[in-house]
Each structure stands twice: as structure tokens, then as C-alpha cells.
Amino acid sequence: MICDELDDIVRTVLQAGQQRRIGFSVQQVNSVKAHHEVLYSECLARLVKVDGTVVTASEFMPALEASRYAPNLDRHMLNLAVELLSNKASGPLGCNISTLKMMGEGG
């Protein structure tokens, strides 16, 4: 990924965060042994472009991780998950957290 492309992606994500255009979809994670048993729901990051196009995390996370901005998204996603849990009864939620944050390297 070239530097200009990386910068454009990071700038787009940061702007989307400021404009409240980053959210998540919730996908159930089921037990392997009992397929009907929902273990928890995974929060999958989504960015909505100005034109309404939805972008999945796989399209912007590599740029955020390379530029060390991934922990910013982590905090945003955790805040959204807590907000969802406080506003309605829900089962357990899972959120992926950047390895940078886990290793103490992120903001």
C-alpha cells in the first residue's frame, strides 16, 4: 500500500468517525456442537461513506494498523458497544481489539 493511499484511507476513517459514520453490524457466533446455541454476537466495524456506500473493516483496518491509528477505532467501537448494551437488553457482545493496543503500543 503506497503512502498516499494509506493517508487517504486514514483521513477518510478519521473524518467518518468525527461525523458519526462509523458503526457496526452485529453477527451471531454460534456453538460448533449446538448450532442453534448463540454464544455471543460479534461487533463488526462498518464505515458509511458520504455517498452511502458501506465499507467493511477489512478495507480500512490494514491502513489504520500500519499508521498506528487502530486503537482510535478500538475505543470508538468499545464506546458504541457499551452504548448499545446500556440502551437495550442484549446478550454478550464481542469486539476485535488491535494487537497494537494489547501490546501497549497504541494510543
C-alpha positions as CSV (number, residue, x, y, z in Angstrom):
1,M,0.0,0.0,0.0
2,I,1.6,3.3,-1.0
3,C,1.9,6.2,1.4
4,D,-0.7,8.5,-0.3
5,E,-3.3,5.7,-0.4
6,L,-2.7,4.9,3.2
7,D,-3.0,8.6,4.2
8,D,-6.3,8.9,2.2
9,I,-7.8,5.8,3.9
10,V,-6.8,7.0,7.4
11,R,-8.1,10.5,6.7
12,T,-11.4,9.1,5.4
13,V,-11.8,6.9,8.6
14,L,-10.9,9.8,11.0
15,Q,-13.4,12.1,9.2
16,A,-16.1,9.4,9.2
17,G,-15.5,9.0,13.0
18,Q,-15.9,12.7,13.6
19,Q,-19.1,12.7,11.5
20,R,-20.5,9.6,13.3
21,R,-20.4,7.5,10.2
22,I,-18.6,4.6,11.8
23,G,-20.7,1.9,13.4
24,F,-21.0,-1.8,13.5
25,S,-23.2,-4.7,12.4
26,V,-23.8,-7.5,14.8
27,Q,-23.2,-11.1,13.7
28,Q,-24.1,-14.0,15.9
29,V,-21.4,-16.5,16.8
30,N,-22.8,-20.0,17.3
31,S,-21.6,-23.1,19.1
32,V,-19.9,-25.7,16.9
33,K,-21.5,-28.5,18.9
34,A,-25.0,-27.0,19.1
35,H,-25.5,-24.9,16.0
36,H,-28.7,-23.2,17.4
37,E,-26.8,-22.0,20.5
38,V,-25.7,-18.4,20.2
39,L,-22.5,-17.9,22.3
40,Y,-22.3,-14.1,21.7
41,S,-22.6,-11.5,19.0
42,E,-19.6,-10.0,17.3
43,C,-19.5,-6.3,16.6
44,L,-18.2,-5.8,13.0
45,A,-16.9,-2.3,12.2
46,R,-18.6,-0.6,9.3
47,L,-17.8,2.8,7.7
48,V,-20.5,4.6,5.8
49,K,-19.1,6.8,3.0
50,V,-20.6,10.2,2.3
51,D,-22.4,8.7,-0.7
52,G,-24.0,6.0,1.5
53,T,-21.6,3.1,0.4
54,V,-20.9,0.8,3.3
55,V,-17.2,-0.2,3.8
56,T,-16.2,-3.2,5.8
57,A,-13.3,-3.2,8.3
58,S,-11.2,-5.4,6.0
59,E,-10.9,-2.5,3.6
60,F,-9.6,0.1,6.1
61,M,-8.1,-1.8,9.1
62,P,-4.8,-2.6,7.4
63,A,-4.2,1.2,6.8
64,L,-5.2,2.0,10.4
65,E,-2.9,-0.6,11.8
66,A,0.0,0.4,9.6
67,S,-0.4,4.1,10.6
68,R,-1.0,3.1,14.3
69,Y,-4.5,4.6,14.3
70,A,-6.2,1.3,15.0
71,P,-6.5,2.0,18.8
72,N,-8.6,5.1,18.0
73,L,-11.1,2.8,16.2
74,D,-10.9,0.3,19.1
75,R,-12.0,3.0,21.6
76,H,-14.8,4.1,19.3
77,M,-16.1,0.6,18.8
78,L,-16.0,-0.2,22.5
79,N,-17.9,3.0,23.3
80,L,-20.6,2.0,20.7
81,A,-20.8,-1.5,22.2
82,V,-21.2,-0.1,25.7
83,E,-23.9,2.4,24.4
84,L,-25.8,-0.5,22.8
85,L,-25.6,-2.6,25.9
86,S,-26.8,0.3,28.1
87,N,-29.7,1.2,25.8
88,K,-31.3,-2.2,25.3
89,A,-31.2,-5.7,26.8
90,S,-28.7,-7.7,24.8
91,G,-26.6,-10.8,25.2
92,P,-22.8,-10.7,25.3
93,L,-21.0,-8.7,22.6
94,G,-17.5,-9.3,21.2
95,C,-15.3,-6.7,19.7
96,N,-11.9,-7.2,18.0
97,I,-9.2,-5.1,19.5
98,S,-6.0,-4.2,17.7
99,T,-2.9,-6.1,18.7
100,L,-1.2,-2.7,19.0
101,K,-3.4,-1.9,21.9
102,M,-2.8,-5.3,23.5
103,M,0.9,-4.8,23.3
104,G,0.8,-1.3,24.7
105,E,1.9,0.4,21.5
106,G,-1.4,2.2,20.7
107,G,-2.9,5.4,21.9
